[in-house]
Amino acid sequence: MRACLFARNRLILADGALHLPSVEDVRAWDPGKVDWFRVNERSHGIAGVATVADPRWTPPPGVTTVSLRAALSLLHATEAALALTAAHLARWRRTSRFCGVCGTATVASQHHQARACPDCGHLAFPKISPAVIVQVTRGDRILLGRSRRHPQGSYSVLAGFVDPGESLEDAVRREVEEESGVGVRDIRYFGSQPWPFPDSLMVGFTATCDGDGTLVNRDDELEDVGWFTADALPPVPPSYSIARALIDDFVRRHGVDPATVPTWQRAKPNLESE
């Protein structure tokens, strides 16, 4: 069985290979007194276990440690999905150690995937924060924005968290208008992707610009927004993201091979042999 071992916010990979270690590997590394928990990744039908190493633990020589984002491009899709689920649950367990109602230390629920308060009975389920991400088009052009968090010169489709009281479609309209000044119509569901940075569920949509496409950037998070044709795109996100799936859908419909679209390059995956 594969194991997801996290140490100081990094994922530990098997010695000499870019895959998740086995439970036996992890036990041999002696990561300290740890609390194992089971992980079921239903979309790929796989299961594993996970734990967080003692903060004082030092990985043995030759073991590879990577950031979770780097793991997405290094691991096979099934193992990457298991690691993402494990990371989401590990963070929830760490931030739900005490009851949010009365402050009592929580315990594992016997009947749910939840942390239970033995005093007041409050249940804390894993937190999932829905966010919308949208492919907005106007004729042969797609709307892209440049976030301050993205590598220099790179762009992506617009996205944002859903506010209380909003439908997903309401959130699409608001986020696009806030970030670009553009109204949209013909909002259609595209797909979704779990995204534990830290605990999101990205819900993808397509939409059509409603108006003349004049852009007004009203969002401090974006340095720029613009309309781009399929054959002249700036660097965009990697293939493991739903953002790229939305962009690839656009370029295919306009006769462009997605393989020719430039992909942004962050700093090289931070691999460490410690």
PASEBA-1860 file (N, C-alpha, C; in nm, 3 decimals):
! residues 274
1> MRACLFAR> 0.085/-0.120/0.000/0.000/0.000/0.000/0.089/0.125/0.000 ~ 0.050/0.225/-0.080/0.126/0.348/-0.089/0.097/0.439/0.030 ~ 0.199/0.515/0.067/0.188/0.605/0.182/0.224/0.746/0.141 ~ 0.150/0.843/0.191/0.180/0.985/0.171/0.236/1.037/0.303 ~ 0.364/1.067/0.301/0.433/1.118/0.419/0.468/1.264/0.395 ~ 0.420/1.350/0.485/0.447/1.493/0.474/0.544/1.535/0.585 ~ 0.642/1.613/0.547/0.739/1.664/0.643/0.763/1.811/0.614 ~ 0.729/1.896/0.711/0.747/2.041/0.694/0.688/2.090/0.561
9> NRLILADG> 0.562/2.050/0.537/0.485/2.093/0.420/0.541/2.041/0.288 ~ 0.622/1.936/0.294/0.673/1.876/0.171/0.637/1.728/0.169 ~ 0.623/1.675/0.048/0.588/1.535/0.029/0.716/1.454/0.010 ~ 0.724/1.340/0.076/0.842/1.255/0.067/0.818/1.147/-0.038 ~ 0.909/1.135/-0.134/0.898/1.034/-0.239/0.996/0.920/-0.213 ~ 0.970/0.807/-0.279/1.051/0.687/-0.256/1.196/0.711/-0.295 ~ 1.284/0.649/-0.222/1.427/0.662/-0.244/1.463/0.620/-0.387 ~ 1.521/0.715/-0.463/1.568/0.684/-0.597/1.461/0.678/-0.703
17> ALHLPSVE> 1.337/0.712/-0.670/1.230/0.703/-0.770/1.126/0.811/-0.743 ~ 1.057/0.852/-0.848/0.955/0.955/-0.836/0.819/0.890/-0.823 ~ 0.798/0.822/-0.712/0.667/0.769/-0.680/0.651/0.766/-0.528 ~ 0.528/0.745/-0.482/0.503/0.743/-0.339/0.568/0.620/-0.277 ~ 0.618/0.632/-0.157/0.679/0.516/-0.091/0.572/0.419/-0.041 ~ 0.617/0.301/-0.002/0.528/0.205/0.062/0.522/0.233/0.212 ~ 0.425/0.174/0.278/0.416/0.189/0.423/0.543/0.136/0.488 ~ 0.595/0.025/0.434/0.718/-0.034/0.490/0.835/0.063/0.477
25> DVRAWDPG> 0.844/0.133/0.362/0.949/0.233/0.345/0.943/0.338/0.455 ~ 0.822/0.390/0.476/0.806/0.499/0.572/0.841/0.453/0.713 ~ 0.796/0.334/0.749/0.828/0.284/0.883/0.978/0.264/0.901 ~ 1.044/0.222/0.794/1.190/0.205/0.801/1.262/0.338/0.821 ~ 1.202/0.447/0.771/1.264/0.579/0.786/1.244/0.636/0.927 ~ 1.154/0.574/1.004/1.130/0.613/1.143/1.101/0.763/1.155 ~ 0.984/0.808/1.101/0.954/0.953/1.102/0.903/1.006/1.235 ~ 0.922/0.931/1.343/0.877/0.976/1.474/0.741/0.919/1.508
33> KVDWFRVN> 0.687/0.961/1.620/0.555/0.916/1.662/0.451/0.984/1.575 ~ 0.388/0.906/1.488/0.298/0.964/1.388/0.158/0.905/1.401 ~ 0.063/0.977/1.347/-0.078/0.938/1.349/-0.121/0.905/1.207 ~ -0.133/0.776/1.175/-0.171/0.735/1.041/-0.321/0.757/1.020 ~ -0.359/0.789/0.897/-0.501/0.793/0.862/-0.519/0.740/0.719 ~ -0.635/0.684/0.695/-0.663/0.622/0.565/-0.709/0.728/0.465 ~ -0.671/0.709/0.341/-0.708/0.801/0.233/-0.774/0.721/0.122 ~ -0.895/0.758/0.085/-0.965/0.697/-0.028/-0.980/0.801/-0.138
41> ERSHGIAG> -0.917/0.775/-0.254/-0.928/0.868/-0.367/-1.026/0.804/-0.464 ~ -1.152/0.846/-0.455/-1.260/0.775/-0.524/-1.258/0.790/-0.675 ~ -1.211/0.903/-0.726/-1.217/0.925/-0.871/-1.127/0.827/-0.945 ~ -1.019/0.780/-0.881/-0.930/0.683/-0.944/-0.943/0.544/-0.881 ~ -1.032/0.532/-0.782/-1.055/0.402/-0.721/-0.934/0.346/-0.648 ~ -0.856/0.431/-0.583/-0.737/0.385/-0.513/-0.744/0.429/-0.367 ~ -0.666/0.362/-0.286/-0.661/0.395/-0.144/-0.517/0.388/-0.096 ~ -0.490/0.456/0.011/-0.359/0.454/0.071/-0.370/0.502/0.214
49> VATVADPR> -0.257/0.530/0.274/-0.256/0.586/0.408/-0.165/0.709/0.406 ~ -0.178/0.791/0.508/-0.098/0.913/0.513/-0.066/0.948/0.657 ~ 0.036/1.028/0.674/0.073/1.076/0.805/0.164/1.197/0.789 ~ 0.183/1.269/0.898/0.272/1.385/0.901/0.387/1.352/0.995 ~ 0.509/1.368/0.947/0.627/1.335/1.026/0.641/1.429/1.145 ~ 0.707/1.380/1.246/0.743/1.463/1.359/0.823/1.584/1.308 ~ 0.794/1.705/1.356/0.865/1.825/1.307/1.017/1.816/1.322 ~ 1.063/1.736/1.414/1.208/1.725/1.437/1.274/1.621/1.348
57> WTPPPGVT> 1.192/1.547/1.270/1.245/1.439/1.188/1.321/1.493/1.068 ~ 1.434/1.432/1.037/1.513/1.467/0.920/1.509/1.351/0.822 ~ 1.467/1.372/0.697/1.464/1.262/0.599/1.602/1.201/0.583 ~ 1.608/1.070/0.564/1.738/1.002/0.549/1.806/1.041/0.418 ~ 1.936/1.020/0.407/2.009/1.053/0.284/1.948/0.984/0.162 ~ 1.939/1.061/0.052/1.891/1.005/-0.074/1.741/1.015/-0.095 ~ 1.666/1.041/0.012/1.520/1.053/-0.002/1.486/1.186/-0.067 ~ 1.391/1.183/-0.158/1.352/1.303/-0.232/1.233/1.370/-0.166
65> TVSLRAAL> 1.240/1.501/-0.146/1.126/1.577/-0.094/1.085/1.681/-0.198 ~ 0.955/1.697/-0.215/0.905/1.790/-0.316/0.788/1.870/-0.259 ~ 0.766/1.988/-0.315/0.644/2.061/-0.283/0.526/1.986/-0.345 ~ 0.408/2.008/-0.291/0.290/1.939/-0.342/0.263/1.978/-0.488 ~ 0.284/2.105/-0.523/0.264/2.148/-0.662/0.360/2.077/-0.755 ~ 0.487/2.063/-0.712/0.583/1.993/-0.796/0.543/1.847/-0.814 ~ 0.485/1.787/-0.710/0.445/1.647/-0.718/0.342/1.623/-0.828 ~ 0.259/1.723/-0.858/0.157/1.707/-0.960/0.217/1.678/-1.097
73> SLLHATEA> 0.333/1.736/-1.124/0.395/1.714/-1.255/0.494/1.599/-1.255 ~ 0.525/1.543/-1.137/0.624/1.437/-1.127/0.562/1.299/-1.110 ~ 0.449/1.292/-1.040/0.388/1.163/-1.009/0.290/1.121/-1.118 ~ 0.268/0.990/-1.127/0.160/0.937/-1.211/0.028/0.994/-1.161 ~ -0.070/1.008/-1.250/-0.196/1.074/-1.216/-0.265/1.012/-1.095 ~ -0.262/0.879/-1.084/-0.330/0.815/-0.971/-0.261/0.848/-0.839 ~ -0.127/0.846/-0.838/-0.055/0.878/-0.716/-0.066/1.027/-0.684 ~ -0.066/1.111/-0.785/-0.083/1.255/-0.761/-0.219/1.282/-0.698
81> ALALTAAH> -0.323/1.214/-0.747/-0.457/1.232/-0.691/-0.461/1.187/-0.545 ~ -0.394/1.076/-0.515/-0.389/1.028/-0.377/-0.318/1.129/-0.288 ~ -0.207/1.185/-0.337/-0.131/1.282/-0.258/-0.213/1.410/-0.234 ~ -0.287/1.455/-0.334/-0.370/1.575/-0.319/-0.477/1.552/-0.212 ~ -0.542/1.436/-0.218/-0.645/1.406/-0.119/-0.585/1.398/0.020 ~ -0.469/1.333/0.031/-0.403/1.320/0.160/-0.364/1.456/0.216 ~ -0.314/1.545/0.130/-0.274/1.678/0.176/-0.394/1.756/0.229 ~ -0.508/1.745/0.158/-0.630/1.813/0.201/-0.671/1.762/0.339
89> LARWRRTS> -0.674/1.630/0.356/-0.717/1.573/0.484/-0.618/1.602/0.596 ~ -0.488/1.602/0.563/-0.388/1.630/0.666/-0.404/1.772/0.720 ~ -0.430/1.866/0.631/-0.449/2.004/0.676/-0.575/2.016/0.760 ~ -0.684/1.951/0.717/-0.808/1.955/0.794/-0.789/1.897/0.933 ~ -0.718/1.785/0.943/-0.695/1.725/1.073/-0.612/1.818/1.163 ~ -0.513/1.884/1.102/-0.428/1.974/1.181/-0.504/2.096/1.230 ~ -0.597/2.147/1.149/-0.670/2.269/1.186/-0.801/2.241/1.259 ~ -0.830/2.114/1.285/-0.955/2.078/1.354/-0.928/2.000/1.482
97> RFCGVCGT> -0.814/2.024/1.543/-0.778/1.950/1.664/-0.862/1.990/1.784 ~ -0.919/2.111/1.777/-1.002/2.159/1.887/-1.137/2.204/1.834 ~ -1.238/2.186/1.915/-1.375/2.220/1.877/-1.388/2.371/1.855 ~ -1.447/2.409/1.743/-1.467/2.550/1.714/-1.578/2.613/1.794 ~ -1.656/2.532/1.866/-1.766/2.584/1.947/-1.724/2.606/2.092 ~ -1.659/2.502/2.151/-1.627/2.511/2.294/-1.479/2.496/2.326 ~ -1.396/2.463/2.226/-1.252/2.455/2.248/-1.200/2.323/2.299 ~ -1.286/2.224/2.317/-1.243/2.093/2.365/-1.165/2.020/2.256
105> ATVASQHH> -1.065/1.940/2.294/-0.990/1.860/2.197/-1.084/1.762/2.128 ~ -1.075/1.752/1.996/-1.164/1.664/1.920/-1.106/1.524/1.908 ~ -1.194/1.431/1.870/-1.155/1.292/1.845/-1.215/1.251/1.711 ~ -1.167/1.141/1.656/-1.223/1.091/1.530/-1.367/1.044/1.552 ~ -1.456/1.083/1.463/-1.594/1.037/1.471/-1.601/0.889/1.437 ~ -1.689/0.818/1.506/-1.707/0.675/1.481/-1.797/0.648/1.362 ~ -1.870/0.748/1.316/-1.971/0.726/1.212/-1.951/0.810/1.087 ~ -1.866/0.911/1.092/-1.848/1.000/0.978/-1.700/1.029/0.958
113> QARACPDC> -1.666/1.080/0.841/-1.532/1.136/0.823/-1.537/1.277/0.881 ~ -1.518/1.284/1.010/-1.534/1.410/1.081/-1.455/1.403/1.211 ~ -1.426/1.520/1.267/-1.371/1.530/1.401/-1.487/1.564/1.493 ~ -1.500/1.488/1.602/-1.613/1.504/1.693/-1.568/1.565/1.825 ~ -1.652/1.651/1.880/-1.625/1.708/2.011/-1.690/1.619/2.117 ~ -1.612/1.559/2.206/-1.671/1.472/2.308/-1.750/1.548/2.414 ~ -1.739/1.680/2.417/-1.809/1.760/2.517/-1.944/1.808/2.466 ~ -1.944/1.887/2.355/-2.071/1.944/2.307/-2.130/1.870/2.188
121> GHLAFPKI> -2.054/1.775/2.130/-2.107/1.695/2.020/-2.092/1.756/1.883 ~ -2.029/1.873/1.873/-2.010/1.936/1.743/-1.925/1.848/1.651 ~ -1.964/1.840/1.522/-1.887/1.764/1.423/-1.819/1.861/1.326 ~ -1.690/1.842/1.305/-1.616/1.924/1.209/-1.580/1.836/1.090 ~ -1.647/1.857/0.977/-1.620/1.781/0.856/-1.507/1.847/0.777 ~ -1.443/1.772/0.687/-1.338/1.834/0.606/-1.390/1.958/0.534 ~ -1.313/2.066/0.542/-1.354/2.192/0.480/-1.328/2.186/0.330 ~ -1.428/2.223/0.250/-1.413/2.234/0.105/-1.463/2.372/0.065
129> SPAVIVQV> -1.376/2.448/0.000/-1.409/2.585/-0.040/-1.431/2.589/-0.191 ~ -1.557/2.604/-0.236/-1.582/2.607/-0.380/-1.532/2.736/-0.445 ~ -1.475/2.720/-0.563/-1.429/2.835/-0.641/-1.467/2.811/-0.787 ~ -1.497/2.916/-0.858/-1.531/2.905/-1.000/-1.411/2.946/-1.084 ~ -1.399/2.885/-1.199/-1.295/2.919/-1.295/-1.360/2.913/-1.433 ~ -1.335/3.014/-1.518/-1.422/3.029/-1.635/-1.345/3.067/-1.761 ~ -1.382/3.001/-1.868/-1.334/3.033/-2.003/-1.434/3.131/-2.065 ~ -1.395/3.258/-2.073/-1.480/3.361/-2.134/-1.429/3.387/-2.275
137> TRGDRILL> -1.518/3.380/-2.373/-1.478/3.404/-2.512/-1.560/3.516/-2.573 ~ -1.498/3.579/-2.673/-1.566/3.680/-2.754/-1.519/3.658/-2.897 ~ -1.603/3.591/-2.977/-1.562/3.556/-3.113/-1.446/3.459/-3.108 ~ -1.334/3.498/-3.171/-1.218/3.409/-3.177/-1.115/3.440/-3.068 ~ -1.158/3.506/-2.961/-1.065/3.545/-2.856/-1.109/3.493/-2.720 ~ -1.011/3.467/-2.634/-1.036/3.421/-2.498/-0.983/3.525/-2.400 ~ -1.055/3.540/-2.289/-1.018/3.638/-2.187/-0.922/3.573/-2.087 ~ -0.805/3.631/-2.071/-0.705/3.581/-1.977/-0.656/3.694/-1.887
145> GRSRRHPQ> -0.617/3.657/-1.766/-0.564/3.754/-1.672/-0.427/3.713/-1.621 ~ -0.351/3.812/-1.581/-0.219/3.785/-1.527/-0.215/3.816/-1.377 ~ -0.205/3.710/-1.296/-0.200/3.725/-1.151/-0.058/3.758/-1.106 ~ -0.049/3.830/-0.996/0.082/3.861/-0.939/0.151/3.735/-0.889 ~ 0.075/3.627/-0.867/0.133/3.502/-0.818/0.186/3.413/-0.929 ~ 0.154/3.447/-1.054/0.197/3.364/-1.167/0.339/3.400/-1.209 ~ 0.407/3.306/-1.275/0.540/3.339/-1.329/0.533/3.459/-1.424 ~ 0.641/3.532/-1.432/0.644/3.654/-1.512/0.600/3.630/-1.656
153> GSYSVLAG> 0.506/3.712/-1.704/0.461/3.704/-1.843/0.355/3.600/-1.871 ~ 0.311/3.527/-1.771/0.214/3.419/-1.793/0.072/3.463/-1.756 ~ -0.027/3.395/-1.815/-0.168/3.429/-1.797/-0.249/3.303/-1.773 ~ -0.372/3.323/-1.725/-0.464/3.212/-1.707/-0.607/3.263/-1.719 ~ -0.702/3.170/-1.719/-0.843/3.209/-1.717/-0.878/3.265/-1.580 ~ -0.988/3.338/-1.572/-1.026/3.405/-1.448/-1.091/3.308/-1.350 ~ -1.070/3.331/-1.222/-1.122/3.241/-1.119/-1.141/3.317/-0.989 ~ -1.222/3.261/-0.900/-1.241/3.322/-0.769/-1.332/3.238/-0.683
161> FVDPGESL> -1.327/3.261/-0.552/-1.408/3.185/-0.458/-1.554/3.228/-0.463 ~ -1.641/3.133/-0.428/-1.784/3.158/-0.420/-1.816/3.224/-0.286 ~ -1.892/3.332/-0.289/-1.931/3.402/-0.168/-2.057/3.339/-0.107 ~ -2.078/3.355/0.024/-2.202/3.306/0.086/-2.324/3.366/0.017 ~ -2.424/3.281/-0.005/-2.547/3.327/-0.067/-2.547/3.327/-0.218 ~ -2.432/3.297/-0.280/-2.422/3.296/-0.426/-2.445/3.157/-0.482 ~ -2.506/3.152/-0.600/-2.500/3.030/-0.681/-2.366/3.030/-0.754 ~ -2.329/2.917/-0.811/-2.205/2.912/-0.888/-2.211/3.008/-1.005
169> EDAVRREV> -2.327/3.017/-1.070/-2.341/3.108/-1.184/-2.330/3.254/-1.140 ~ -2.386/3.286/-1.022/-2.371/3.421/-0.969/-2.223/3.454/-0.949 ~ -2.148/3.356/-0.896/-2.006/3.378/-0.872/-1.930/3.400/-1.002 ~ -1.966/3.328/-1.107/-1.903/3.348/-1.238/-1.925/3.492/-1.284 ~ -2.050/3.538/-1.279/-2.079/3.675/-1.324/-2.002/3.778/-1.242 ~ -2.004/3.762/-1.111/-1.938/3.860/-1.025/-1.787/3.861/-1.045 ~ -1.724/3.744/-1.045/-1.578/3.737/-1.056/-1.530/3.795/-1.190 ~ -1.598/3.760/-1.298/-1.556/3.811/-1.429/-1.573/3.962/-1.435
177> EEESGVGV> -1.685/4.011/-1.382/-1.708/4.156/-1.384/-1.607/4.229/-1.297 ~ -1.577/4.173/-1.178/-1.481/4.237/-1.088/-1.340/4.241/-1.148 ~ -1.302/4.133/-1.215/-1.164/4.121/-1.262/-1.142/4.180/-1.400 ~ -1.250/4.201/-1.477/-1.229/4.249/-1.614/-1.326/4.358/-1.657 ~ -1.434/4.379/-1.581/-1.535/4.475/-1.623/-1.630/4.422/-1.728 ~ -1.618/4.293/-1.762/-1.697/4.232/-1.869/-1.818/4.158/-1.811 ~ -1.934/4.174/-1.875/-2.050/4.093/-1.844/-2.048/3.965/-1.926 ~ -2.115/3.860/-1.876/-2.115/3.733/-1.948/-2.257/3.677/-1.957
185> RDIRYFGS> -2.275/3.591/-2.057/-2.401/3.518/-2.076/-2.368/3.376/-2.119 ~ -2.470/3.294/-2.136/-2.453/3.154/-2.182/-2.354/3.078/-2.094 ~ -2.372/3.088/-1.963/-2.283/3.019/-1.869/-2.316/2.871/-1.869 ~ -2.214/2.789/-1.896/-2.234/2.643/-1.902/-2.126/2.572/-1.821 ~ -2.170/2.465/-1.753/-2.077/2.386/-1.674/-1.978/2.313/-1.764 ~ -1.851/2.309/-1.724/-1.745/2.244/-1.801/-1.688/2.122/-1.730 ~ -1.658/2.133/-1.603/-1.598/2.024/-1.527/-1.547/2.077/-1.394 ~ -1.487/1.988/-1.314/-1.439/2.030/-1.183/-1.310/1.959/-1.148
193> QPWPFPDS> -1.241/2.012/-1.049/-1.114/1.955/-1.005/-1.089/1.987/-0.859 ~ -1.062/1.886/-0.775/-1.020/1.916/-0.638/-0.885/1.986/-0.641 ~ -0.868/2.084/-0.557/-0.747/2.166/-0.561/-0.711/2.208/-0.417 ~ -0.635/2.126/-0.346/-0.612/2.150/-0.203/-0.504/2.254/-0.175 ~ -0.521/2.373/-0.231/-0.427/2.484/-0.206/-0.505/2.603/-0.151 ~ -0.561/2.600/-0.030/-0.541/2.488/0.062/-0.652/2.384/0.061 ~ -0.775/2.420/0.022/-0.887/2.326/0.038/-0.999/2.355/-0.062 ~ -0.964/2.385/-0.186/-1.063/2.429/-0.284/-1.122/2.313/-0.364
201> LMVGFTAT> -1.236/2.339/-0.422/-1.292/2.259/-0.530/-1.314/2.356/-0.645 ~ -1.237/2.341/-0.754/-1.250/2.430/-0.868/-1.362/2.380/-0.957 ~ -1.459/2.465/-0.985/-1.574/2.431/-1.069/-1.564/2.514/-1.197 ~ -1.543/2.445/-1.310/-1.516/2.514/-1.435/-1.641/2.542/-1.517 ~ -1.641/2.658/-1.583/-1.752/2.698/-1.670/-1.697/2.760/-1.799 ~ -1.783/2.762/-1.899/-1.758/2.843/-2.017/-1.865/2.951/-2.022 ~ -1.833/3.065/-2.082/-1.928/3.175/-2.091/-1.891/3.262/-2.211 ~ -1.987/3.338/-2.257/-1.967/3.429/-2.371/-1.975/3.573/-2.323
209> CDGDGTLV> -1.885/3.654/-2.373/-1.885/3.797/-2.340/-2.017/3.860/-2.381 ~ -2.076/3.937/-2.293/-2.202/4.006/-2.322/-2.172/4.156/-2.329 ~ -2.144/4.205/-2.450/-2.109/4.345/-2.466/-1.996/4.361/-2.566 ~ -1.932/4.477/-2.563/-1.830/4.506/-2.664/-1.691/4.457/-2.623 ~ -1.679/4.399/-2.503/-1.550/4.343/-2.461/-1.452/4.443/-2.405 ~ -1.495/4.567/-2.380/-1.404/4.665/-2.321/-1.362/4.619/-2.183 ~ -1.232/4.620/-2.156/-1.179/4.565/-2.031/-1.146/4.675/-1.931 ~ -1.185/4.650/-1.807/-1.152/4.738/-1.696/-1.109/4.650/-1.580
217> NRDDELED> -0.982/4.655/-1.543/-0.930/4.571/-1.436/-0.962/4.635/-1.301 ~ -1.053/4.571/-1.226/-1.093/4.625/-1.096/-1.039/4.541/-0.980 ~ -0.952/4.446/-1.007/-0.904/4.351/-0.906/-0.756/4.374/-0.879 ~ -0.722/4.398/-0.753/-0.583/4.423/-0.718/-0.494/4.301/-0.736 ~ -0.554/4.180/-0.741/-0.474/4.059/-0.757/-0.420/4.044/-0.899 ~ -0.485/4.108/-0.996/-0.444/4.093/-1.135/-0.364/4.214/-1.181 ~ -0.253/4.187/-1.248/-0.173/4.294/-1.305/-0.224/4.336/-1.442 ~ -0.294/4.243/-1.510/-0.339/4.273/-1.646/-0.448/4.175/-1.686
225> VGWFTADA> -0.537/4.216/-1.774/-0.634/4.128/-1.839/-0.633/4.161/-1.987 ~ -0.658/4.060/-2.070/-0.656/4.085/-2.213/-0.727/3.978/-2.292 ~ -0.757/4.010/-2.417/-0.817/3.915/-2.511/-0.706/3.857/-2.598 ~ -0.706/3.726/-2.618/-0.601/3.658/-2.694/-0.662/3.560/-2.793 ~ -0.600/3.551/-2.911/-0.642/3.451/-3.009/-0.571/3.319/-2.981 ~ -0.627/3.211/-3.035/-0.575/3.076/-3.006/-0.434/3.057/-3.058 ~ -0.395/3.127/-3.163/-0.262/3.109/-3.220/-0.160/3.208/-3.167 ~ -0.197/3.287/-3.066/-0.104/3.386/-3.011/-0.121/3.398/-2.859
233> LPPVPPSY> -0.119/3.283/-2.793/-0.139/3.283/-2.649/-0.007/3.306/-2.575 ~ -0.012/3.372/-2.461/0.106/3.381/-2.375/0.124/3.248/-2.301 ~ 0.231/3.231/-2.226/0.244/3.109/-2.145/0.125/3.093/-2.050 ~ 0.071/2.971/-2.044/-0.048/2.941/-1.964/-0.019/2.822/-1.873 ~ -0.112/2.788/-1.782/-0.084/2.685/-1.682/-0.054/2.548/-1.740 ~ 0.009/2.460/-1.659/0.043/2.325/-1.704/-0.079/2.236/-1.721 ~ -0.056/2.120/-1.779/-0.165/2.031/-1.820/-0.242/1.969/-1.705 ~ -0.186/1.966/-1.582/-0.257/1.901/-1.473/-0.371/1.987/-1.416
241> SIARALID> -0.387/2.110/-1.462/-0.486/2.201/-1.404/-0.610/2.212/-1.490 ~ -0.725/2.237/-1.426/-0.848/2.260/-1.501/-0.838/2.390/-1.578 ~ -0.756/2.485/-1.532/-0.735/2.607/-1.609/-0.683/2.574/-1.748 ~ -0.586/2.482/-1.756/-0.531/2.444/-1.886/-0.635/2.368/-1.968 ~ -0.716/2.284/-1.904/-0.821/2.212/-1.976/-0.918/2.309/-2.043 ~ -0.952/2.417/-1.974/-1.041/2.518/-2.032/-0.974/2.588/-2.150 ~ -0.847/2.619/-2.137/-0.775/2.685/-2.246/-0.757/2.592/-2.364 ~ -0.722/2.465/-2.337/-0.707/2.368/-2.446/-0.837/2.346/-2.521
249> DFVRRHGV> -0.949/2.348/-2.450/-1.080/2.336/-2.516/-1.101/2.450/-2.614 ~ -1.064/2.569/-2.573/-1.077/2.686/-2.661/-0.988/2.673/-2.785 ~ -0.861/2.637/-2.766/-0.770/2.634/-2.881/-0.808/2.522/-2.979 ~ -0.856/2.409/-2.929/-0.898/2.300/-3.019/-1.013/2.347/-3.108 ~ -1.108/2.418/-3.049/-1.223/2.465/-3.126/-1.184/2.567/-3.232 ~ -1.064/2.621/-3.221/-1.017/2.718/-3.320/-0.901/2.663/-3.402 ~ -0.893/2.531/-3.409/-0.801/2.466/-3.502/-0.655/2.469/-3.463 ~ -0.625/2.489/-3.334/-0.487/2.494/-3.288/-0.458/2.371/-3.203
257> DPATVPTW> -0.341/2.312/-3.221/-0.299/2.197/-3.143/-0.256/2.244/-3.004 ~ -0.319/2.194/-2.896/-0.280/2.238/-2.762/-0.132/2.216/-2.731 ~ -0.070/2.120/-2.798/0.072/2.093/-2.773/0.161/2.210/-2.815 ~ 0.109/2.298/-2.901/0.188/2.413/-2.946/0.171/2.535/-2.856 ~ 0.081/2.527/-2.758/0.055/2.640/-2.669/0.166/2.647/-2.564 ~ 0.228/2.763/-2.544/0.336/2.772/-2.445/0.284/2.751/-2.303 ~ 0.361/2.676/-2.224/0.327/2.649/-2.085/0.419/2.727/-1.995 ~ 0.359/2.788/-1.891/0.444/2.866/-1.803/0.541/2.776/-1.728
265> QRAKPNLE> 0.654/2.833/-1.695/0.757/2.760/-1.623/0.784/2.832/-1.491 ~ 0.748/2.765/-1.383/0.791/2.815/-1.253/0.939/2.781/-1.236 ~ 0.993/2.814/-1.120/1.129/2.767/-1.092/1.129/2.616/-1.103 ~ 1.241/2.555/-1.136/1.248/2.411/-1.151/1.189/2.344/-1.028 ~ 1.120/2.228/-1.048/1.063/2.158/-0.932/1.169/2.145/-0.823 ~ 1.128/2.184/-0.704/1.223/2.189/-0.593/1.246/2.049/-0.537 ~ 1.337/1.975/-0.598/1.371/1.842/-0.551/1.490/1.854/-0.458 ~ 1.480/1.787/-0.349/1.591/1.790/-0.255/1.626/1.648/-0.215
273> SE> 1.752/1.616/-0.215/1.799/1.491/-0.159/1.866/1.526/-0.027 ~ 1.797/1.492/0.080/1.841/1.537/0.210/1.903/1.422/0.288
END
